[in-house]
Amino acid sequence: MTAATTDTAHPHRSAPDGAGGTGRAPVGASRALALLLFLGGLVGLAASAVLTFDKLRILENPSYVPSCNINPVISCGSVMRTEQAEVFGFPNPLLGLAAFGALAAIGAGLLAGAAYRRWFWLALNAGTAVGVVFVHWLIDQALYDIGALCPYCMVVWATVVVLFWYTTLHNLRTGVIPAGRRLRVVAGEAARYHWALPVLWAAVIALLVLNRFWYYWSTLL
């Protein structure tokens, strides 16, 4: 996934800056962004599939112990048995199967040379933004309510954040998201150091995890 992001500083190569803002011409994406969406979708899909399988096994057999139950903190089973794991009345991983499957399909289309209308890119950006909000609610619940972490869930967290960031950056650079000249310049500068924000984002979450479960981590030192 890292290799796929190195070219996202120029996501407008497939569509000139003027194309995205008018809403008339379809907007493509760089190969790097297309590959990121495709691989990110597959990674999220795989994690969601494992979580769905384990959830079904737990429903069949309440004493089933998922393979990712490693210790009192890293414990998928503890997370899967909570109300937060079925916040919409059905297992959350089913959302992942649908959403990440769609993202993988979009990435595959872009790799094949597809271009999408402005409304499509805005809808994709909105969808990833909703995903980020939902993921951070789940992070809050896992840390401060449930008190346990699920490795596959954390893979989903990271994937959603990365996909949101690079989709937003692409939309700003191509003019899909209307922006003044100054903001476009800022977006261009951000594209030069596109890796910095996801790394900082991940570092903040890692520090929150370290602080929340320090009582346990300290016993391993």
C-alpha positions as CSV (number, residue, x, y, z in Angstrom):
1,M,0.0,0.0,0.0
2,T,2.9,2.4,0.7
3,A,4.3,2.0,-2.7
4,A,0.9,2.9,-4.2
5,T,0.9,6.3,-2.5
6,T,4.2,7.6,-3.7
7,D,2.7,9.1,-6.9
8,T,-0.4,10.7,-5.3
9,A,1.3,14.0,-5.3
10,H,0.1,14.2,-8.9
11,P,-3.4,12.7,-8.9
12,H,-4.6,15.0,-11.7
13,R,-2.4,13.4,-14.4
14,S,-5.5,11.6,-15.7
15,A,-7.6,14.7,-15.8
16,P,-6.5,18.4,-16.1
17,D,-7.3,20.7,-13.2
18,G,-10.0,22.4,-15.1
19,A,-11.9,19.2,-15.8
20,G,-12.9,18.3,-12.2
21,G,-14.4,21.6,-11.2
22,T,-16.9,22.0,-14.1
23,G,-18.9,18.9,-13.5
24,R,-19.0,18.2,-17.3
25,A,-15.9,16.1,-18.0
26,P,-15.3,12.8,-16.2
27,V,-12.3,12.8,-13.8
28,G,-9.8,10.0,-13.7
29,A,-7.0,9.3,-11.3
30,S,-3.3,8.5,-11.2
31,R,-2.3,4.9,-11.3
32,A,-1.1,5.3,-7.7
33,L,-4.5,6.4,-6.4
34,A,-6.3,3.8,-8.4
35,L,-4.0,1.1,-7.0
36,L,-4.4,2.4,-3.5
37,L,-8.2,2.2,-3.8
38,F,-8.0,-1.3,-5.2
39,L,-5.5,-2.7,-2.7
40,G,-7.1,-0.8,0.2
41,G,-10.5,-2.2,-0.7
42,L,-9.0,-5.7,-0.9
43,V,-7.3,-5.3,2.5
44,G,-10.5,-4.0,4.2
45,L,-12.5,-6.7,2.5
46,A,-10.2,-9.4,3.8
47,A,-10.3,-8.0,7.3
48,S,-14.1,-7.7,7.2
49,A,-14.5,-11.3,5.9
50,V,-12.4,-12.7,8.8
51,L,-14.5,-10.7,11.3
52,T,-17.7,-11.8,9.7
53,F,-16.6,-15.5,9.8
54,D,-15.6,-15.2,13.5
55,K,-18.9,-13.4,14.3
56,L,-20.9,-16.2,12.7
57,R,-18.9,-18.8,14.6
58,I,-19.6,-17.0,17.9
59,L,-23.3,-16.8,17.0
60,E,-23.3,-20.6,16.4
61,N,-21.2,-21.4,19.4
62,P,-21.0,-18.7,22.2
63,S,-17.9,-20.4,23.6
64,Y,-16.0,-20.1,20.3
65,V,-12.6,-18.4,20.8
66,P,-11.4,-16.4,17.7
67,S,-7.8,-16.8,16.7
68,C,-7.1,-13.2,17.4
69,N,-7.8,-13.5,21.1
70,I,-4.2,-13.1,22.2
71,N,-4.3,-11.5,25.6
72,P,-6.7,-9.5,27.8
73,V,-6.2,-6.4,25.6
74,I,-5.9,-7.9,22.1
75,S,-9.1,-9.8,22.2
76,C,-11.5,-9.9,19.2
77,G,-14.0,-12.0,21.0
78,S,-14.5,-9.4,23.7
79,V,-15.2,-6.8,21.1
80,M,-17.5,-9.0,18.9
81,R,-19.8,-9.7,21.9
82,T,-20.6,-6.1,22.6
83,E,-23.6,-4.0,21.4
84,Q,-21.1,-1.7,19.6
85,A,-20.3,-4.6,17.3
86,E,-23.9,-4.5,16.0
87,V,-24.7,-0.9,16.2
88,F,-27.1,-1.0,13.3
89,G,-28.8,-4.2,14.3
90,F,-26.5,-6.5,12.3
91,P,-22.8,-7.3,12.6
92,N,-20.6,-4.3,11.6
93,P,-18.3,-6.4,9.4
94,L,-21.2,-6.7,6.9
95,L,-20.9,-3.0,6.3
96,G,-17.2,-3.6,5.6
97,L,-17.9,-6.3,3.1
98,A,-20.2,-4.0,1.1
99,A,-18.1,-0.8,1.4
100,F,-14.7,-2.3,0.8
101,G,-15.9,-4.5,-2.0
102,A,-17.2,-1.3,-3.7
103,L,-13.9,0.5,-3.2
104,A,-12.0,-2.4,-4.7
105,A,-14.3,-2.3,-7.7
106,I,-13.8,1.4,-8.1
107,G,-10.1,1.0,-7.9
108,A,-10.2,-1.7,-10.5
109,G,-12.2,0.5,-12.8
110,L,-9.7,3.3,-12.4
111,L,-6.8,1.0,-13.1
112,A,-8.6,0.0,-16.3
113,G,-8.8,3.6,-17.4
114,A,-12.2,4.6,-16.1
115,A,-13.1,8.2,-15.3
116,Y,-16.0,9.3,-13.1
117,R,-18.2,12.3,-12.9
118,R,-17.7,15.0,-10.3
119,W,-20.8,13.8,-8.3
120,F,-19.3,10.3,-8.1
121,W,-16.0,11.6,-6.6
122,L,-17.9,13.8,-4.1
123,A,-20.0,10.8,-3.1
124,L,-16.9,8.7,-2.7
125,N,-15.4,11.4,-0.5
126,A,-18.5,11.7,1.5
127,G,-18.6,7.9,2.0
128,T,-15.0,7.8,3.2
129,A,-15.7,10.8,5.5
130,V,-18.6,8.9,7.1
131,G,-16.3,5.9,7.4
132,V,-13.8,8.0,9.3
133,V,-16.3,9.4,11.7
134,F,-17.7,5.9,12.3
135,V,-14.2,4.4,12.8
136,H,-13.3,7.1,15.3
137,W,-16.4,6.4,17.3
138,L,-15.4,2.7,17.3
139,I,-11.9,3.7,18.5
140,D,-13.4,5.7,21.3
141,Q,-15.7,2.8,22.3
142,A,-12.9,0.2,22.1
143,L,-10.5,2.3,24.2
144,Y,-12.8,3.8,26.8
145,D,-15.9,1.6,27.0
146,I,-15.1,-2.0,25.9
147,G,-11.5,-1.9,27.0
148,A,-10.2,-4.3,24.4
149,L,-8.8,-4.2,20.9
150,C,-9.4,-6.2,17.8
151,P,-6.4,-6.5,15.3
152,Y,-8.6,-6.8,12.3
153,C,-10.7,-3.8,13.4
154,M,-7.4,-1.8,13.6
155,V,-6.6,-2.8,10.1
156,V,-9.9,-1.4,9.0
157,W,-9.3,1.8,11.0
158,A,-6.0,2.4,9.2
159,T,-7.4,1.6,5.8
160,V,-10.4,3.9,6.1
161,V,-8.2,6.8,7.3
162,V,-5.7,6.4,4.4
163,L,-8.4,6.1,1.8
164,F,-10.2,9.2,3.1
165,W,-7.1,11.3,3.1
166,Y,-6.0,10.4,-0.5
167,T,-9.5,10.7,-1.9
168,T,-9.8,14.2,-0.4
169,L,-6.3,15.2,-1.6
170,H,-7.2,14.0,-5.1
171,N,-10.5,15.9,-5.1
172,L,-8.8,19.1,-4.0
173,R,-6.0,18.8,-6.5
174,T,-8.3,18.1,-9.5
175,G,-10.9,20.7,-8.6
176,V,-13.6,18.2,-7.8
177,I,-14.0,20.0,-4.4
178,P,-14.3,23.7,-5.2
179,A,-11.4,25.6,-3.6
180,G,-9.9,29.0,-3.8
181,R,-6.4,29.5,-5.2
182,R,-4.8,29.6,-1.8
183,L,-6.4,26.3,-0.7
184,R,-5.3,24.7,-4.0
185,V,-1.8,25.8,-3.3
186,V,-2.0,24.3,0.2
187,A,-3.3,21.1,-1.3
188,G,-0.4,21.1,-3.7
189,E,2.1,21.5,-0.9
190,A,0.3,18.8,1.1
191,A,0.6,16.5,-1.9
192,R,4.4,16.8,-1.7
193,Y,4.3,15.4,1.8
194,H,1.3,13.3,1.4
195,W,2.5,10.6,3.8
196,A,2.9,13.0,6.8
197,L,-0.7,13.3,7.8
198,P,-1.6,9.6,7.8
199,V,1.6,8.9,9.7
200,L,0.8,11.6,12.3
201,W,-2.8,10.3,12.5
202,A,-1.6,6.8,13.2
203,A,0.9,8.0,15.8
204,V,-1.8,9.8,17.7
205,I,-4.0,6.7,17.8
206,A,-1.0,4.6,18.8
207,L,-0.3,6.9,21.7
208,L,-3.9,6.8,22.8
209,V,-3.8,3.0,22.8
210,L,-0.4,3.0,24.6
211,N,-1.8,5.4,27.3
212,R,-5.1,3.6,27.7
213,F,-3.6,0.1,28.2
214,W,-0.3,1.1,29.8
215,Y,-1.3,-0.8,33.0
216,Y,-1.0,-4.0,30.9
217,W,1.9,-3.0,28.6
218,S,4.0,-2.1,31.6
219,T,3.7,-5.6,33.0
220,L,5.4,-6.9,29.8
221,L,8.5,-4.8,30.2
